[in-house]
Amino acid sequence: MARLSWVPTALFVILALSFAIDVALAEKEGSLRREDCPSACKYRCSETSHKKPCMFFCKKCCDKCLCVPSGTYGHKEECPCYNNWKTKEGGPKCP
């Protein structure tokens, strides 16, 4: 029984490292701060005729990814998180 006493410690260390890696990756995802999202999305959605849904989803994506692609359309490859976040049906979640 004494041989397995290291297992809980090992599991704790693995979980702690996993959490630290997730946090580090999340912080590096984009260069925006959350308070910058509304102005970035305002520009992103400035030329669409569907401003309300565009702003809603853009802000949601920016909050998650901390990134908004440049321009008013396209350029999603600039923000991998933004580009790869999909709906259940497989369509793009972010405008």
TACORMO-V281516 format. One line per field, one symbol per residue. ss: DSSP state (~ for helix, > for strand, _ for the rest). psi: psi as a letter, one per 30 degrees, with the letter a starting at -180 (. if undefined). burial: + if it has 9 or more other C-alpha atoms within 8 Angstrom, else -. A space follows every 10 residues. Layout:
ss=???
psi=???
burial=???
//
This chain:
ss=_~~~~~~~~~ ~~~~~~~~~~ ~~~~~~~~__ ___~~~~~~~ ~~~~______ ~~~~~~~~~~ ~~~~~_____ _____~~~_~ ~~~~_>____ _>___
psi=effgffeeee eeeeeeeeee eeeeeeffel flleffeeee eeeegfglfh eeeeeeeeee eeeefhkkll afkagfffie eeefjllefg lkfk.
burial=---------- ---------- --------++ ------+--+ +++++----- +--++-+++- +++-+++++- -+---+--+- -++-++---- -+++-
//
